[in-house]
Amino acid sequence: MNAVKYYRIKSGMSQRDLDRRAGIHSVLMMENTDPDSAAYHISSEDYIAISSVLGVSVDELYRTDLPKIVET
């Protein structure tokens, strides 16, 4: 599972909440684009902002081995 989505759901935030708190507009793209894709152009500043809001390291946001969780 995508780490941004995983930690966002674990924190109880919606995509919109995370965008607002991090001051960005790219959570949807981060959650739905393969990081190895040529279309993947998320700035390091966005990752830093999200990691700060979620309380995890930027490296942690690149993990792909996290279990799937259901958004409620």
N, C-alpha and C positions, 0 to 999 in steps of 0.2 A: 504494500500500500504506500502511496505517496506520503512522505513524512510531514509535509506542510498540512495536508488534510488530516492526518492522524493526530498531530498535536493540537490542531485547531479544534477538532471534535472533542478530544480529551479535555480541552480547556472550557468547553461549553459555548464556544463562539460560533456565530455564523460567518460565512465568507465576508459579508458586508461589515460585520462587527470588526473582524480582523483588518480588513482594508482601512476602516475608519481609524482604528486605534494605532495602526502602523503608519497611517498617512500615505497610503499607496492605493493603487487600483489594479493590482495584478494577481490577487490571490486565486481567482478563478483560473487564470492561465497557468499559474504555478501548479495548481492541483490537477489540471487536465492535459498538460503537455509533457511528452516524454523528454526528460532532460538531455537525452542524446540526440534529439531531433534538431535539424537545422533551423526550425522555426522557434526554437527556444532561446529567447533573448530577454532574460530577466536580469536586472541590474544587481550587482553585489549590494548596493545600498538598500534595495528592497529586501534582500535576504537578511541583512543586518537588522533592519527595522522589524521584520517578522520575528526573528530570533529573540529580539529584546522583549517584544510583547508576549511571546509564548514562553519565555524563560528557558530556552534551549540554545545550544551552540549552533552556529551556521552549519558546521559539519554535520550535525545531527539532522538538519533539514534536507540533506542529500541522501539519507538512508532510503533503501528500497526494500528492506527486509522486515518491516514492521507488520504486525498482524492487522487484518482488516477489522475495522470496528464500524458499527452502525450509527449513523447520525440520527438523533431523535428530535 
